[in-house]
Structures are given as C-alpha cells and as structure tokens.
Amino acid sequence: MRICILNITSGDMCWGYRNYLAELVPRLTSHPRVEALLVGVPENMDFAEWRKRAPSVRWLPLRCALTARCREVPQDARKVIERFSPNVIFIPTARYWQTDGIPVVNMVRNMMPATCSYSAHYWDSVKNWARFVQMRRAVQKSSRVIAVSHFVGDYLSSKLGVSPGRIGVVYHGTESSPTRISEKPPSIPHDWRGRFAFVAGSIYPYRGLEDLISAWVRIGDTELCPFVVIAGFVGYGMQRYYDQLRALIRDRGLDSRIQFVGPLTKTQMTWCYRNCAAFVMTSRVEACPNIALEAMVHGCMCVSTDKPPMPEVFGDVARYYSAGDSQALAEQIRNLLHLADEKRVQMKVLSVRRGGQFTWEACCDRTVGELQRAVARQRH
C-alpha cells in the first residue's frame, strides 16, 4: 500500500502532534503492508529534522493556513502526489483535501474545536469555530474517519452525523520502556522532590486549572504534598487568562506553593513523573491525552476529572472527581497521600500496566488497518 500523509495545519504543529508523527512515521516505513510513504508537512518546518527521523520517506512542503480551504496543497505539490500515485490519503488533522479516485482517511485527535464554551476571549472562539467547521466538513466527506478514543467516535456519530460504520478507534501510544535519563527542571526547588502534585499541558481554560488552585487552599501546607508544579506553554492568545490564574494564586496566598515552570524537555518531564506525589488531570475535555498515557507508564498515582475520555483512558488506576468540585479533588488527593506503602506500590504497578496497553506499535498497526479498509471500500 502506498500512503500519502498530508499534515494540513494552520502553519505549525504542537508538541503532542509532532511526537505522534515522530513515533508513527518511522514505524509505517517498516510495516510489512506499507510499500512507500509520502509525507507532507508545513513548509515552515525543519525538513532536515524530519528527513533524519525517517530517511526513506519522501517529504513534501505544504502551504498551510487556517483559512486556506482547498488551497493547502499547491499545484506543484499536487503534481508530486499524482506522480507518487498513492492508494490512500491520510490526513491526521481533520482537514479535507481530495484528488480524483483516491480514498481519504481523516483523523480527529483534537477536541479543542468542541470547546468554544471554554474559550477565554472572542478571537479564540472564532478560531475554534473555524476549526469546527473544517472538522465537520472533513469527517462528513472522508471515506473513513479515525477517532483516537471511543469518546471522540461517539461525538462524531451523535453530534456530526458520521455513520458508526465509517469510524475506527485507534488510540495513541506511549513508550513501553521510558527512558531512564531524567533531569530536574532548574526552577523546581530541591526540597520539593516527592512533595508536589504534577500537572502538564498547554494552558487553556478547558484545562480547568482553577480546580487545583481552589483544592490547594483546602489541602493546606502541612500535608505530605504541599506544592504544585504546572508544566506547559501558555496557549496562543492566552496571556490574559494566564495572568488571571496567577492573580488567583496570589489572592489565595499560594504564591510560594504553586509554580508554573513553562514547557519542559522530555527528560525534565520524566523527572517530574518520577518524583511527583500525584499526577492530576483537571481537563474538561480531551481526545486521547498523551500526557495521561505518559503519567501511567511512569507509574504515577493519578487523580482525574470524570469527564470523558479520562475514565476510558485511565480505567481503574485513577481516582476521579467531578469537574469544578475542588473539595472532592482535595479529598481524592489526600486519600492517595495517606495510602499505606503496600497499597501505594500496588497502585504504581497497576498504573504502569495500564499505560503499557497503549503502544505505538499497536497504534501503527491499527492505523494501517483503517487505511486498508478505506482502500477496500473504494474498490467495491
């Protein structure tokens, strides 16, 4: 099977998506059912970096913009695709583009377009609305759609009218054997080791960080876990919202106990997973949270909102609370902190085992299976 992957974005790719491609593409090149691979990425990306990751892949620059409907693939790139003669076009970014006679498979891996109610300001709402319109068009016109969780699949069928028979669920993966190399972020004090709750992810309103701030007022500084580390970049246009969070922390007298550390490297994330007292997920909506998978495979004890797809991903290895209920969040964290050592070890083992069920090998194999189904459907 000859596969053309078109990464049509608004011009950039977040860390989670870059990681997805970095893990999937090399595995596709060695898959026994894949004959050749052509991959299009935004023209402002570092092509040398991608060629180094997968030297046997043909890389194609794309002109990307949020409003460039049907113009993301310029004429010269179209000719390259035609000469490549793919059996299927895979677009992992919920955008639509088609050339005659070739089936298109789209993937929905980002539920931000469905989070307009959590947008911090007007322009963010407008962008999410535009993304939603593009996502709806893409999934309705594609031959087949890959959802990264059953929650996303149910949303596509119940809210966007996609036939369940055209939807396949393929979870993201994570490293089955995480690197042993770790590095403490410089801004985290040495005496916080083993005494902080860890939160990670880009800072947007739908992340629900207010829950954690309010919970920490209830937890108090005499607990076994008096500190909070929040990792992640401030989302585009979210500086005002970020300033509001900082003001809330100051108003609650938590300046010395809650620390934003910004984006972290892979080795710094590893240190935080290994040295936190608990990993906390306060999000209101996710698709298939990569950070949750990483936390489990590193053996974190986890507390999460009960919003889907978190129970689908964490299973029975997390303690759950209702989004917005900071008292319940504080109680669940306290319950974890006061577990007997034997129970704590048991929970860490179960967490690693659960995280190990989400592998990049399985993601690759199931993705190939969904692409083959689209090709077979086109032939019939």
C-alpha positions as CSV (number, residue, x, y, z in Angstrom):
1,M,0.0,0.0,0.0
2,R,1.3,3.4,-1.0
3,I,0.3,6.0,1.6
4,C,0.3,9.8,1.3
5,I,0.1,11.6,4.7
6,L,-0.9,15.3,4.5
7,N,-0.3,17.2,7.7
8,I,-2.5,20.2,6.9
9,T,-2.4,22.6,9.8
10,S,-2.6,26.4,10.4
11,G,1.1,26.5,9.9
12,D,2.6,24.9,13.0
13,M,2.4,21.6,14.9
14,C,2.1,21.3,18.7
15,W,4.5,19.1,20.7
16,G,1.9,16.3,21.0
17,Y,1.3,16.2,17.3
18,R,5.0,16.3,16.4
19,N,5.6,13.4,18.8
20,Y,2.7,11.5,17.2
21,L,4.4,11.9,13.7
22,A,7.9,11.2,15.1
23,E,6.6,7.9,16.5
24,L,4.2,6.8,13.8
25,V,6.1,7.6,10.5
26,P,9.2,5.5,11.1
27,R,7.0,2.6,12.1
28,L,4.9,2.9,9.0
29,T,8.1,2.8,6.8
30,S,8.9,-0.6,8.2
31,H,5.4,-2.0,8.3
32,P,5.1,-5.1,6.0
33,R,1.9,-3.8,4.4
34,V,3.3,-0.3,3.5
35,E,5.2,-0.1,0.2
36,A,6.0,3.6,0.1
37,L,5.3,6.8,2.1
38,L,4.9,10.4,1.0
39,V,4.5,12.9,3.9
40,G,3.5,16.5,3.5
41,V,4.3,18.9,6.4
42,P,4.0,22.7,6.6
43,E,6.7,24.5,4.5
44,N,8.0,26.4,7.6
45,M,9.0,23.1,9.3
46,D,12.6,22.0,9.5
47,F,12.8,19.4,6.8
48,A,16.3,18.3,7.7
49,E,15.0,17.2,11.1
50,W,12.2,15.1,9.5
51,R,14.5,13.5,6.9
52,K,16.8,12.5,9.7
53,R,14.0,10.8,11.5
54,A,12.9,8.7,8.5
55,P,15.4,8.9,5.6
56,S,13.4,6.5,3.4
57,V,10.3,8.8,3.4
58,R,9.6,11.4,0.7
59,W,8.9,14.8,2.4
60,L,6.6,17.4,0.7
61,P,6.2,21.1,1.8
62,L,2.7,22.3,2.2
63,R,1.3,25.8,2.2
64,C,-0.8,25.9,5.4
65,A,-3.2,28.4,6.8
66,L,-6.4,28.2,8.9
67,T,-8.4,29.9,6.2
68,A,-6.8,28.3,3.1
69,R,-9.7,26.0,2.3
70,C,-8.7,23.6,-0.5
71,R,-5.5,25.7,-1.2
72,E,-3.3,23.9,1.4
73,V,-1.9,21.7,-1.4
74,P,-0.4,23.9,-4.1
75,Q,-0.2,22.9,-7.7
76,D,3.4,21.7,-7.6
77,A,2.7,19.6,-4.6
78,R,-0.4,18.1,-6.3
79,K,1.8,17.0,-9.2
80,V,4.2,15.3,-6.8
81,I,1.2,13.5,-5.2
82,E,-0.1,12.4,-8.6
83,R,3.3,11.0,-9.6
84,F,3.6,9.2,-6.3
85,S,0.2,7.5,-7.1
86,P,-1.0,6.8,-3.5
87,N,-3.6,4.1,-2.7
88,V,-4.9,6.3,0.1
89,I,-4.5,9.8,1.5
90,F,-4.3,10.1,5.3
91,I,-5.0,13.5,6.9
92,P,-4.5,13.3,10.6
93,T,-5.6,16.9,11.2
94,A,-9.3,16.9,10.5
95,R,-8.9,18.9,7.3
96,Y,-10.2,17.8,3.9
97,W,-8.5,17.6,0.5
98,Q,-9.0,15.0,-2.2
99,T,-7.7,14.1,-5.6
100,D,-9.8,12.0,-8.0
101,G,-10.3,8.3,-7.2
102,I,-8.2,8.2,-4.1
103,P,-9.9,7.4,-0.8
104,V,-9.3,9.9,2.1
105,V,-9.0,8.9,5.7
106,N,-9.2,11.7,8.3
107,M,-8.3,11.6,12.0
108,V,-9.8,13.6,14.8
109,R,-7.2,13.9,17.6
110,N,-8.1,17.4,18.9
111,M,-11.3,18.3,20.6
112,M,-10.4,22.0,21.0
113,P,-12.9,22.9,18.2
114,A,-15.6,21.5,20.5
115,T,-14.5,23.7,23.5
116,C,-15.9,27.1,22.4
117,S,-17.6,27.4,25.8
118,Y,-14.2,27.3,27.5
119,S,-12.6,30.0,25.2
120,A,-11.1,32.9,27.1
121,H,-11.7,35.6,24.5
122,Y,-13.5,36.3,21.3
123,W,-10.7,35.6,18.8
124,D,-10.1,32.2,20.3
125,S,-13.8,31.4,20.0
126,V,-13.7,32.5,16.3
127,K,-10.7,30.2,15.6
128,N,-12.3,27.3,17.3
129,W,-15.5,27.8,15.4
130,A,-13.5,27.8,12.1
131,R,-11.7,24.6,13.1
132,F,-15.0,23.1,14.0
133,V,-16.4,23.9,10.6
134,Q,-13.4,22.4,8.9
135,M,-13.5,19.3,11.1
136,R,-17.2,18.7,10.4
137,R,-16.7,19.0,6.6
138,A,-13.6,16.7,6.8
139,V,-15.3,13.9,8.7
140,Q,-18.5,14.0,6.6
141,K,-16.7,13.9,3.3
142,S,-13.9,11.4,4.1
143,S,-14.1,7.7,3.1
144,R,-13.2,6.7,6.7
145,V,-12.5,8.5,10.0
146,I,-10.1,7.5,12.7
147,A,-11.1,8.6,16.2
148,V,-8.4,8.5,18.9
149,S,-10.9,7.3,21.6
150,H,-14.4,5.9,21.8
151,F,-15.4,9.3,23.3
152,V,-14.4,11.0,20.0
153,G,-16.1,8.3,18.0
154,D,-19.3,8.8,19.9
155,Y,-19.1,12.5,19.4
156,L,-18.6,12.2,15.6
157,S,-21.6,9.9,15.3
158,S,-24.0,11.6,17.7
159,K,-23.1,15.2,17.0
160,L,-21.8,15.3,13.5
161,G,-23.8,12.5,11.9
162,V,-20.9,10.3,10.8
163,S,-22.0,6.7,10.3
164,P,-20.5,4.4,13.0
165,G,-19.5,2.0,10.3
166,R,-17.1,4.6,8.9
167,I,-15.4,5.2,12.2
168,G,-12.5,3.3,13.6
169,V,-10.9,3.9,17.0
170,V,-7.1,4.0,17.2
171,Y,-5.6,5.1,20.5
172,H,-2.3,7.0,20.6
173,G,0.6,5.2,22.1
174,T,3.4,5.7,24.6
175,E,6.8,4.3,25.2
176,S,6.6,0.9,26.8
177,S,10.0,1.3,28.3
178,P,10.5,5.0,29.2
179,T,14.0,6.5,29.2
180,R,15.9,6.2,32.5
181,I,17.5,9.6,31.9
182,S,15.9,12.4,33.8
183,E,16.8,16.0,34.7
184,K,15.2,18.2,37.4
185,P,13.8,21.4,35.9
186,P,16.1,24.2,37.3
187,S,13.1,26.2,38.7
188,I,11.9,23.4,41.0
189,P,13.5,23.6,44.4
190,H,15.4,20.5,45.6
191,D,13.3,20.0,48.7
192,W,10.1,19.7,46.6
193,R,11.2,16.2,45.4
194,G,8.4,13.7,46.2
195,R,6.2,16.5,47.7
196,F,4.5,18.0,44.7
197,A,1.4,17.4,42.6
198,F,2.2,17.5,38.9
199,V,0.0,19.0,36.1
200,A,1.1,19.3,32.5
201,G,-0.4,20.5,29.3
202,S,-0.8,23.8,27.3
203,I,-2.6,26.4,29.4
204,Y,-6.2,27.0,28.1
205,P,-9.4,27.5,30.0
206,Y,-10.6,23.9,29.2
207,R,-7.7,22.6,31.3
208,G,-9.6,23.6,34.4
209,L,-6.6,24.6,36.5
210,E,-8.9,26.6,38.8
211,D,-9.9,23.3,40.4
212,L,-6.4,22.7,41.5
213,I,-5.8,26.2,42.8
214,S,-9.0,26.0,44.9
215,A,-8.2,22.5,46.1
216,W,-4.8,23.7,47.4
217,V,-6.4,26.2,49.7
218,R,-8.2,23.2,51.3
219,I,-5.2,20.9,51.4
220,G,-3.0,23.3,53.4
221,D,0.8,23.4,53.7
222,T,1.0,20.8,56.4
223,E,0.1,17.9,54.1
224,L,2.5,15.4,52.6
225,C,2.2,17.1,49.3
226,P,2.2,20.9,49.9
227,F,3.4,22.0,46.4
228,V,2.1,22.0,42.8
229,V,4.2,22.1,39.6
230,I,2.3,23.1,36.4
231,A,4.2,22.5,33.2
232,G,3.2,23.7,29.7
233,F,3.3,26.6,27.4
234,V,0.8,29.4,27.5
235,G,-1.6,28.9,24.6
236,Y,-1.7,31.4,21.8
237,G,-3.7,34.4,22.9
238,M,-4.0,33.1,26.4
239,Q,-1.7,35.5,28.2
240,R,-4.6,37.4,29.7
241,Y,-6.1,34.1,31.0
242,Y,-2.7,33.0,32.4
243,D,-2.4,36.4,34.2
244,Q,-5.8,35.7,35.7
245,L,-4.6,32.4,37.0
246,R,-1.5,34.0,38.5
247,A,-3.7,36.6,40.2
248,L,-6.0,33.9,41.6
249,I,-2.9,32.1,43.1
250,R,-1.7,35.4,44.7
251,D,-5.2,36.2,46.1
252,R,-5.4,32.7,47.7
253,G,-1.9,33.1,49.3
254,L,-0.4,30.2,47.3
255,D,2.5,32.0,45.5
256,S,5.1,30.0,47.4
257,R,3.4,26.7,46.8
258,I,2.2,26.7,43.2
259,Q,4.8,27.1,40.4
260,F,4.4,27.4,36.7
261,V,7.6,26.0,35.0
262,G,6.7,26.5,31.4
263,P,7.4,23.9,28.6
264,L,9.7,21.1,29.7
265,T,12.1,18.8,27.8
266,K,11.4,15.1,27.7
267,T,14.0,14.3,30.3
268,Q,12.6,17.1,32.6
269,M,9.1,15.6,32.2
270,T,10.5,12.2,33.1
271,W,11.9,13.7,36.3
272,C,8.5,15.2,37.2
273,Y,6.6,12.0,36.6
274,R,9.1,10.0,38.7
275,N,9.3,12.5,41.6
276,C,5.7,13.8,41.9
277,A,3.5,12.6,44.8
278,A,0.5,12.6,42.4
279,F,-0.3,13.4,38.8
280,V,-3.5,15.5,38.4
281,M,-5.7,15.8,35.3
282,T,-8.2,18.7,35.6
283,S,-9.2,18.9,31.9
284,R,-12.9,19.3,30.9
285,V,-12.4,17.7,27.5
286,E,-9.6,15.7,25.8
287,A,-9.4,13.4,22.8
288,C,-6.7,10.9,23.8
289,P,-4.5,12.7,26.4
290,N,-0.9,11.8,25.6
291,I,0.2,13.2,29.0
292,A,-2.1,10.8,30.8
293,L,-0.6,7.8,29.0
294,E,2.9,9.0,29.9
295,A,2.0,9.5,33.5
296,M,0.7,6.0,33.8
297,V,3.6,4.3,32.1
298,H,5.9,6.2,34.5
299,G,3.9,4.7,37.4
300,C,2.3,7.9,38.6
301,M,-0.6,7.8,41.1
302,C,-3.3,9.7,39.3
303,V,-6.3,11.9,40.1
304,S,-8.6,13.0,37.2
305,T,-11.9,14.6,36.4
306,D,-14.6,12.1,35.4
307,K,-15.1,13.9,32.1
308,P,-14.8,11.6,29.1
309,P,-12.4,10.2,27.8
310,M,-10.5,10.2,31.1
311,P,-12.2,7.1,32.6
312,E,-11.8,5.4,29.2
313,V,-8.0,6.1,29.3
314,F,-7.2,5.8,33.0
315,G,-9.5,2.9,33.7
316,D,-9.5,1.9,37.3
317,V,-6.0,3.2,38.1
318,A,-7.1,6.8,38.7
319,R,-9.2,8.4,41.5
320,Y,-12.0,10.6,39.9
321,Y,-13.8,13.8,40.9
322,S,-16.4,15.9,39.2
323,A,-15.0,18.9,37.3
324,G,-15.4,22.0,39.3
325,D,-15.7,20.3,42.7
326,S,-12.4,21.4,44.3
327,Q,-13.4,19.9,47.6
328,A,-13.7,16.4,46.1
329,L,-10.4,16.9,44.3
330,A,-8.7,17.8,47.6
331,E,-10.2,14.7,49.2
332,Q,-9.0,12.4,46.5
333,I,-5.5,13.8,46.7
334,R,-5.5,13.4,50.5
335,N,-6.7,9.8,50.1
336,L,-3.8,9.0,47.8
337,L,-1.2,10.6,50.0
338,H,-2.3,8.6,53.0
339,L,-2.3,5.2,51.4
340,A,-0.2,2.5,53.1
341,D,3.1,1.9,51.4
342,E,2.0,-1.6,50.2
343,K,-1.1,-0.1,48.5
344,R,0.9,2.7,47.0
345,V,3.3,0.2,45.4
346,Q,0.4,-1.8,44.1
347,M,-1.2,1.3,42.5
348,K,2.0,2.2,40.8
349,V,2.3,-1.3,39.3
350,L,-1.3,-1.1,38.1
351,S,-0.6,2.3,36.6
352,V,2.4,1.0,34.6
353,R,0.5,-2.0,33.4
354,R,-2.4,0.2,32.2
355,G,-0.1,2.6,30.4
356,G,1.7,-0.3,28.8
357,Q,-1.6,-1.2,27.0
358,F,-1.2,1.9,24.8
359,T,1.7,1.2,22.5
360,W,2.9,2.9,19.3
361,E,3.2,-0.5,17.6
362,A,-0.5,-1.1,18.2
363,C,-1.3,2.5,17.0
364,C,0.7,1.9,13.8
365,D,-0.8,-1.5,13.1
366,R,-4.4,-0.3,13.6
367,T,-3.8,2.8,11.6
368,V,-2.7,0.7,8.7
369,G,-5.8,-1.5,9.2
370,E,-8.1,1.5,8.9
371,L,-6.3,2.8,5.8
372,Q,-6.7,-0.6,4.2
373,R,-10.4,-0.6,5.0
374,A,-10.8,2.7,3.1
375,V,-8.9,1.3,0.1
376,A,-11.0,-1.9,0.1
377,R,-14.2,0.2,0.4
378,Q,-13.1,2.3,-2.6
379,R,-12.5,-0.7,-4.7
380,H,-16.0,-2.0,-4.1
